């Protein structure tokens, strides 16, 4: 978009995107907090462990995190997916999240005991 045609909303969006550091992350973690795959209480405990673990390990500038209500697996939650690798994990409770933060997020080390599979996003768009 041409900067000369930016609206106030566009400028505000640019500020938010810049402040979040979007585009500069090595990994993006999505964590399902239930309620189908896990109780919301346990899901939120896992979320808090993920937030604090990323902060404690100094990964805030390289790893983005997003809390979601459903990743559609709907069993053995909390379910986590990490991109760009596309690694999906099951039963990632607050007790297991530190292993994810220390082993997978910095270097891509897999947690085999909890790995559902690896399903990276397709590089081509089937609708094009």
Rosetta constraint file for C-alpha pairs under 8 A:
AtomPair CA 1 CA 5 HARMONIC 7.37 0.50
AtomPair CA 1 CA 6 HARMONIC 7.48 0.50
AtomPair CA 2 CA 6 HARMONIC 6.89 0.50
AtomPair CA 6 CA 10 HARMONIC 5.50 0.50
AtomPair CA 6 CA 11 HARMONIC 6.45 0.50
AtomPair CA 7 CA 11 HARMONIC 6.35 0.50
AtomPair CA 8 CA 12 HARMONIC 6.19 0.50
AtomPair CA 9 CA 13 HARMONIC 6.10 0.50
AtomPair CA 10 CA 14 HARMONIC 6.14 0.50
AtomPair CA 11 CA 15 HARMONIC 6.32 0.50
AtomPair CA 12 CA 16 HARMONIC 6.34 0.50
AtomPair CA 13 CA 17 HARMONIC 6.09 0.50
AtomPair CA 14 CA 18 HARMONIC 6.04 0.50
AtomPair CA 15 CA 19 HARMONIC 6.03 0.50
AtomPair CA 16 CA 20 HARMONIC 6.16 0.50
AtomPair CA 17 CA 21 HARMONIC 6.29 0.50
AtomPair CA 17 CA 22 HARMONIC 5.68 0.50
AtomPair CA 18 CA 22 HARMONIC 6.59 0.50
AtomPair CA 21 CA 25 HARMONIC 7.40 0.50
AtomPair CA 21 CA 61 HARMONIC 7.48 0.50
AtomPair CA 24 CA 61 HARMONIC 7.59 0.50
AtomPair CA 24 CA 62 HARMONIC 6.90 0.50
AtomPair CA 25 CA 61 HARMONIC 6.57 0.50
AtomPair CA 25 CA 62 HARMONIC 4.43 0.50
AtomPair CA 25 CA 63 HARMONIC 5.39 0.50
AtomPair CA 25 CA 64 HARMONIC 6.35 0.50
AtomPair CA 26 CA 62 HARMONIC 5.17 0.50
AtomPair CA 26 CA 63 HARMONIC 5.92 0.50
AtomPair CA 26 CA 84 HARMONIC 7.71 0.50
AtomPair CA 27 CA 62 HARMONIC 6.59 0.50
AtomPair CA 27 CA 63 HARMONIC 4.82 0.50
AtomPair CA 27 CA 64 HARMONIC 6.28 0.50
AtomPair CA 27 CA 82 HARMONIC 6.65 0.50
AtomPair CA 27 CA 83 HARMONIC 5.47 0.50
AtomPair CA 27 CA 84 HARMONIC 6.06 0.50
AtomPair CA 27 CA 105 HARMONIC 6.99 0.50
AtomPair CA 28 CA 63 HARMONIC 5.70 0.50
AtomPair CA 28 CA 64 HARMONIC 4.66 0.50
AtomPair CA 28 CA 65 HARMONIC 5.65 0.50
AtomPair CA 28 CA 66 HARMONIC 7.59 0.50
AtomPair CA 28 CA 82 HARMONIC 5.69 0.50
AtomPair CA 28 CA 83 HARMONIC 5.14 0.50
AtomPair CA 28 CA 84 HARMONIC 7.06 0.50
AtomPair CA 29 CA 63 HARMONIC 7.35 0.50
AtomPair CA 29 CA 64 HARMONIC 6.23 0.50
AtomPair CA 29 CA 65 HARMONIC 4.72 0.50
AtomPair CA 29 CA 66 HARMONIC 6.18 0.50
AtomPair CA 29 CA 80 HARMONIC 6.89 0.50
AtomPair CA 29 CA 81 HARMONIC 5.85 0.50
AtomPair CA 29 CA 82 HARMONIC 4.55 0.50
AtomPair CA 29 CA 83 HARMONIC 6.49 0.50
AtomPair CA 30 CA 65 HARMONIC 5.98 0.50
AtomPair CA 30 CA 66 HARMONIC 4.85 0.50
AtomPair CA 30 CA 67 HARMONIC 5.90 0.50
AtomPair CA 30 CA 68 HARMONIC 6.63 0.50
AtomPair CA 30 CA 80 HARMONIC 5.58 0.50
AtomPair CA 30 CA 81 HARMONIC 5.32 0.50
AtomPair CA 30 CA 82 HARMONIC 6.46 0.50
AtomPair CA 31 CA 47 HARMONIC 6.94 0.50
AtomPair CA 31 CA 65 HARMONIC 7.77 0.50
AtomPair CA 31 CA 66 HARMONIC 6.42 0.50
AtomPair CA 31 CA 67 HARMONIC 5.13 0.50
AtomPair CA 31 CA 68 HARMONIC 5.91 0.50
AtomPair CA 31 CA 78 HARMONIC 6.83 0.50
AtomPair CA 31 CA 79 HARMONIC 5.97 0.50
AtomPair CA 31 CA 80 HARMONIC 4.53 0.50
AtomPair CA 31 CA 81 HARMONIC 6.76 0.50
AtomPair CA 32 CA 43 HARMONIC 6.82 0.50
AtomPair CA 32 CA 67 HARMONIC 6.17 0.50
AtomPair CA 32 CA 68 HARMONIC 4.83 0.50
AtomPair CA 32 CA 69 HARMONIC 5.35 0.50
AtomPair CA 32 CA 70 HARMONIC 5.32 0.50
AtomPair CA 32 CA 71 HARMONIC 6.01 0.50
AtomPair CA 32 CA 77 HARMONIC 7.29 0.50
AtomPair CA 32 CA 78 HARMONIC 5.56 0.50
AtomPair CA 32 CA 79 HARMONIC 5.35 0.50
AtomPair CA 32 CA 80 HARMONIC 6.33 0.50
AtomPair CA 33 CA 38 HARMONIC 6.85 0.50
AtomPair CA 33 CA 39 HARMONIC 7.54 0.50
AtomPair CA 33 CA 40 HARMONIC 5.71 0.50
AtomPair CA 33 CA 42 HARMONIC 7.47 0.50
AtomPair CA 33 CA 43 HARMONIC 3.85 0.50
AtomPair CA 33 CA 44 HARMONIC 5.87 0.50
AtomPair CA 33 CA 46 HARMONIC 7.75 0.50
AtomPair CA 33 CA 47 HARMONIC 7.26 0.50
AtomPair CA 33 CA 67 HARMONIC 6.87 0.50
AtomPair CA 33 CA 68 HARMONIC 6.26 0.50
AtomPair CA 33 CA 69 HARMONIC 5.44 0.50
AtomPair CA 33 CA 70 HARMONIC 7.12 0.50
AtomPair CA 33 CA 77 HARMONIC 7.81 0.50
AtomPair CA 33 CA 78 HARMONIC 6.01 0.50
AtomPair CA 33 CA 79 HARMONIC 7.87 0.50
AtomPair CA 34 CA 38 HARMONIC 4.93 0.50
AtomPair CA 34 CA 39 HARMONIC 5.85 0.50
AtomPair CA 34 CA 40 HARMONIC 5.30 0.50
AtomPair CA 34 CA 43 HARMONIC 6.02 0.50
AtomPair CA 34 CA 69 HARMONIC 5.48 0.50
AtomPair CA 34 CA 70 HARMONIC 6.15 0.50
AtomPair CA 34 CA 74 HARMONIC 7.89 0.50
AtomPair CA 34 CA 77 HARMONIC 7.31 0.50
AtomPair CA 34 CA 78 HARMONIC 6.94 0.50
AtomPair CA 35 CA 39 HARMONIC 5.17 0.50
AtomPair CA 35 CA 40 HARMONIC 5.27 0.50
AtomPair CA 35 CA 43 HARMONIC 7.96 0.50
AtomPair CA 35 CA 69 HARMONIC 7.18 0.50
AtomPair CA 35 CA 70 HARMONIC 7.87 0.50
AtomPair CA 36 CA 70 HARMONIC 7.77 0.50
AtomPair CA 36 CA 74 HARMONIC 5.36 0.50
AtomPair CA 36 CA 75 HARMONIC 7.01 0.50
AtomPair CA 37 CA 73 HARMONIC 7.42 0.50
AtomPair CA 37 CA 74 HARMONIC 4.28 0.50
AtomPair CA 37 CA 75 HARMONIC 4.20 0.50
AtomPair CA 37 CA 76 HARMONIC 5.71 0.50
AtomPair CA 37 CA 77 HARMONIC 4.64 0.50
AtomPair CA 37 CA 78 HARMONIC 6.48 0.50
AtomPair CA 37 CA 79 HARMONIC 7.71 0.50
AtomPair CA 38 CA 42 HARMONIC 6.57 0.50
AtomPair CA 38 CA 43 HARMONIC 6.23 0.50
AtomPair CA 38 CA 75 HARMONIC 7.32 0.50
AtomPair CA 38 CA 76 HARMONIC 7.04 0.50
AtomPair CA 38 CA 77 HARMONIC 4.97 0.50
AtomPair CA 38 CA 78 HARMONIC 5.83 0.50
AtomPair CA 39 CA 43 HARMONIC 6.18 0.50
AtomPair CA 40 CA 44 HARMONIC 5.98 0.50
AtomPair CA 41 CA 45 HARMONIC 6.24 0.50
AtomPair CA 42 CA 46 HARMONIC 6.28 0.50
AtomPair CA 42 CA 78 HARMONIC 7.71 0.50
AtomPair CA 42 CA 93 HARMONIC 6.94 0.50
AtomPair CA 42 CA 94 HARMONIC 7.55 0.50
AtomPair CA 43 CA 47 HARMONIC 6.27 0.50
AtomPair CA 43 CA 77 HARMONIC 7.71 0.50
AtomPair CA 43 CA 78 HARMONIC 5.76 0.50
AtomPair CA 43 CA 93 HARMONIC 7.33 0.50
AtomPair CA 44 CA 48 HARMONIC 6.14 0.50
AtomPair CA 45 CA 49 HARMONIC 6.23 0.50
AtomPair CA 45 CA 93 HARMONIC 7.49 0.50
AtomPair CA 45 CA 94 HARMONIC 5.62 0.50
AtomPair CA 46 CA 50 HARMONIC 6.16 0.50
AtomPair CA 46 CA 78 HARMONIC 7.34 0.50
AtomPair CA 46 CA 92 HARMONIC 7.02 0.50
AtomPair CA 46 CA 93 HARMONIC 5.16 0.50
AtomPair CA 46 CA 94 HARMONIC 3.96 0.50
AtomPair CA 46 CA 95 HARMONIC 7.71 0.50
AtomPair CA 46 CA 97 HARMONIC 6.64 0.50
AtomPair CA 47 CA 51 HARMONIC 6.22 0.50
AtomPair CA 47 CA 67 HARMONIC 6.99 0.50
AtomPair CA 47 CA 94 HARMONIC 7.44 0.50
AtomPair CA 48 CA 52 HARMONIC 6.11 0.50
AtomPair CA 48 CA 94 HARMONIC 7.71 0.50
AtomPair CA 49 CA 53 HARMONIC 5.77 0.50
AtomPair CA 49 CA 94 HARMONIC 5.41 0.50
AtomPair CA 49 CA 97 HARMONIC 6.31 0.50
AtomPair CA 49 CA 98 HARMONIC 7.23 0.50
AtomPair CA 50 CA 54 HARMONIC 6.07 0.50
AtomPair CA 50 CA 94 HARMONIC 7.64 0.50
AtomPair CA 50 CA 97 HARMONIC 6.01 0.50
AtomPair CA 50 CA 98 HARMONIC 7.33 0.50
AtomPair CA 50 CA 101 HARMONIC 7.22 0.50
AtomPair CA 51 CA 55 HARMONIC 6.36 0.50
AtomPair CA 51 CA 65 HARMONIC 7.70 0.50
AtomPair CA 52 CA 56 HARMONIC 5.96 0.50
AtomPair CA 53 CA 57 HARMONIC 6.02 0.50
AtomPair CA 53 CA 97 HARMONIC 7.75 0.50
AtomPair CA 53 CA 98 HARMONIC 6.20 0.50
AtomPair CA 53 CA 101 HARMONIC 6.17 0.50
AtomPair CA 54 CA 58 HARMONIC 6.16 0.50
AtomPair CA 54 CA 59 HARMONIC 5.07 0.50
AtomPair CA 54 CA 60 HARMONIC 5.86 0.50
AtomPair CA 54 CA 63 HARMONIC 7.54 0.50
AtomPair CA 54 CA 101 HARMONIC 6.34 0.50
AtomPair CA 55 CA 59 HARMONIC 6.13 0.50
AtomPair CA 55 CA 60 HARMONIC 5.77 0.50
AtomPair CA 57 CA 101 HARMONIC 7.59 0.50
AtomPair CA 57 CA 102 HARMONIC 7.48 0.50
AtomPair CA 59 CA 63 HARMONIC 5.66 0.50
AtomPair CA 59 CA 105 HARMONIC 7.96 0.50
AtomPair CA 59 CA 106 HARMONIC 7.41 0.50
AtomPair CA 60 CA 64 HARMONIC 6.88 0.50
AtomPair CA 63 CA 105 HARMONIC 7.17 0.50
AtomPair CA 70 CA 74 HARMONIC 7.31 0.50
AtomPair CA 71 CA 79 HARMONIC 7.14 0.50
AtomPair CA 73 CA 79 HARMONIC 7.52 0.50
AtomPair CA 76 CA 90 HARMONIC 5.55 0.50
AtomPair CA 76 CA 91 HARMONIC 5.15 0.50
AtomPair CA 77 CA 90 HARMONIC 5.51 0.50
AtomPair CA 77 CA 91 HARMONIC 4.53 0.50
AtomPair CA 77 CA 92 HARMONIC 6.54 0.50
AtomPair CA 77 CA 93 HARMONIC 7.68 0.50
AtomPair CA 78 CA 90 HARMONIC 6.20 0.50
AtomPair CA 78 CA 91 HARMONIC 5.03 0.50
AtomPair CA 78 CA 92 HARMONIC 5.10 0.50
AtomPair CA 78 CA 93 HARMONIC 6.15 0.50
AtomPair CA 79 CA 88 HARMONIC 7.18 0.50
AtomPair CA 79 CA 89 HARMONIC 5.63 0.50
AtomPair CA 79 CA 90 HARMONIC 4.69 0.50
AtomPair CA 79 CA 91 HARMONIC 6.14 0.50
AtomPair CA 79 CA 92 HARMONIC 6.17 0.50
AtomPair CA 80 CA 88 HARMONIC 5.67 0.50
AtomPair CA 80 CA 89 HARMONIC 5.10 0.50
AtomPair CA 80 CA 90 HARMONIC 6.62 0.50
AtomPair CA 80 CA 92 HARMONIC 6.82 0.50
AtomPair CA 81 CA 86 HARMONIC 6.26 0.50
AtomPair CA 81 CA 87 HARMONIC 5.48 0.50
AtomPair CA 81 CA 88 HARMONIC 4.32 0.50
AtomPair CA 81 CA 89 HARMONIC 6.29 0.50
AtomPair CA 82 CA 86 HARMONIC 5.42 0.50
AtomPair CA 82 CA 87 HARMONIC 5.27 0.50
AtomPair CA 82 CA 88 HARMONIC 6.59 0.50
AtomPair CA 83 CA 87 HARMONIC 6.89 0.50
AtomPair CA 83 CA 120 HARMONIC 7.45 0.50
AtomPair CA 84 CA 120 HARMONIC 6.72 0.50
AtomPair CA 84 CA 121 HARMONIC 7.71 0.50
AtomPair CA 85 CA 118 HARMONIC 7.02 0.50
AtomPair CA 85 CA 119 HARMONIC 7.35 0.50
AtomPair CA 85 CA 120 HARMONIC 5.41 0.50
AtomPair CA 86 CA 118 HARMONIC 5.36 0.50
AtomPair CA 86 CA 119 HARMONIC 4.77 0.50
AtomPair CA 86 CA 120 HARMONIC 4.12 0.50
AtomPair CA 86 CA 121 HARMONIC 6.69 0.50
AtomPair CA 87 CA 115 HARMONIC 7.16 0.50
AtomPair CA 87 CA 116 HARMONIC 7.62 0.50
AtomPair CA 87 CA 117 HARMONIC 5.95 0.50
AtomPair CA 87 CA 118 HARMONIC 4.28 0.50
AtomPair CA 87 CA 119 HARMONIC 6.18 0.50
AtomPair CA 87 CA 120 HARMONIC 7.30 0.50
AtomPair CA 88 CA 115 HARMONIC 5.89 0.50
AtomPair CA 88 CA 116 HARMONIC 5.30 0.50
AtomPair CA 88 CA 117 HARMONIC 5.55 0.50
AtomPair CA 88 CA 118 HARMONIC 6.15 0.50
AtomPair CA 88 CA 119 HARMONIC 7.56 0.50
AtomPair CA 89 CA 114 HARMONIC 5.21 0.50
AtomPair CA 89 CA 115 HARMONIC 4.40 0.50
AtomPair CA 89 CA 116 HARMONIC 5.16 0.50
AtomPair CA 89 CA 117 HARMONIC 7.35 0.50
AtomPair CA 90 CA 114 HARMONIC 5.37 0.50
AtomPair CA 90 CA 115 HARMONIC 6.45 0.50
AtomPair CA 90 CA 116 HARMONIC 6.31 0.50
AtomPair CA 91 CA 114 HARMONIC 6.79 0.50
AtomPair CA 92 CA 96 HARMONIC 5.44 0.50
AtomPair CA 92 CA 97 HARMONIC 5.92 0.50
AtomPair CA 92 CA 114 HARMONIC 7.41 0.50
AtomPair CA 93 CA 97 HARMONIC 6.19 0.50
AtomPair CA 94 CA 98 HARMONIC 7.56 0.50
AtomPair CA 96 CA 100 HARMONIC 6.91 0.50
AtomPair CA 97 CA 101 HARMONIC 6.23 0.50
AtomPair CA 98 CA 102 HARMONIC 6.05 0.50
AtomPair CA 99 CA 103 HARMONIC 5.65 0.50
AtomPair CA 99 CA 104 HARMONIC 7.58 0.50
AtomPair CA 99 CA 111 HARMONIC 7.68 0.50
AtomPair CA 100 CA 104 HARMONIC 5.10 0.50
AtomPair CA 100 CA 105 HARMONIC 6.38 0.50
AtomPair CA 100 CA 111 HARMONIC 7.04 0.50
AtomPair CA 101 CA 105 HARMONIC 5.21 0.50
AtomPair CA 101 CA 106 HARMONIC 7.21 0.50
AtomPair CA 102 CA 106 HARMONIC 6.57 0.50
AtomPair CA 103 CA 107 HARMONIC 6.74 0.50
AtomPair CA 103 CA 108 HARMONIC 6.89 0.50
AtomPair CA 103 CA 109 HARMONIC 5.12 0.50
AtomPair CA 103 CA 110 HARMONIC 6.97 0.50
AtomPair CA 103 CA 111 HARMONIC 7.52 0.50
AtomPair CA 104 CA 108 HARMONIC 4.26 0.50
AtomPair CA 104 CA 109 HARMONIC 4.32 0.50
AtomPair CA 104 CA 110 HARMONIC 5.65 0.50
AtomPair CA 104 CA 111 HARMONIC 7.23 0.50
AtomPair CA 105 CA 109 HARMONIC 7.59 0.50
AtomPair CA 110 CA 115 HARMONIC 7.51 0.50
AtomPair CA 111 CA 115 HARMONIC 6.03 0.50
